[in-house]
Amino acid sequence: MPMTAPEIEKNNIPVDPHWELHPHHVHRLRQSVEPLLLLDVRHEVEWELGKIDGAMLIPLDNLAQRLEELLHWRRKRVVVYCRSGVRSLHATKMLRENGFEMVHSMAGGILAWGELIDPSVAWW
């Protein structure tokens, strides 16, 4: 279920620690020296409206066909995001089923990122 703006504003984002990372946690990971792939699984038109710097775009609809591009990341940290966190959970499950060991969805997606971390990210 997508979050409402007041939930995001209050930083009240529910996180399933087995599957998700809070945007603040992702922000800290991006500032660390640990290798990190930030994978955006939205459609290209959404990507053009706003994205997180340094992210890689592979729309969810194309992910299964493009897994080979990500093989380098199988044993490294991957954080998947979409608009609100639904598609990224599907992508996280797919990646785990294909041997990716350290993959999580970013809870709340780019909606939460824009509200909590970087207000310059357009998320309409």
QUICORNOR-V13696 format. One line per field, one symbol per residue. phi: phi as a letter, one per 40 degrees, with the letter a starting at -180 (. if undefined). psi: psi as a letter, one per 30 degrees, with the letter a starting at -180 (. if undefined). A space follows every 10 residues. Layout:
phi: ???
psi: ???
//
This chain:
phi: .cccdcccdc gcbcbcccbb bcdcccdccc ccccdabcbc bccdccdcci acdgcbcbdd cbcdcbddcb ddcdbbcbbb bacbhccccc cdcccccbgc cbbbccdgfc dcdcccbbcc ccbf
psi: kklleeeeeg gijkkjfefl kkeeeeeeef flfkkkkjjk glleeeeffk lkkflkkjke ffeefgeefg efgeglkkkk laeffeeeee eeeeeefggk fhklkjkfaf eeeeeeejff jkg.
//
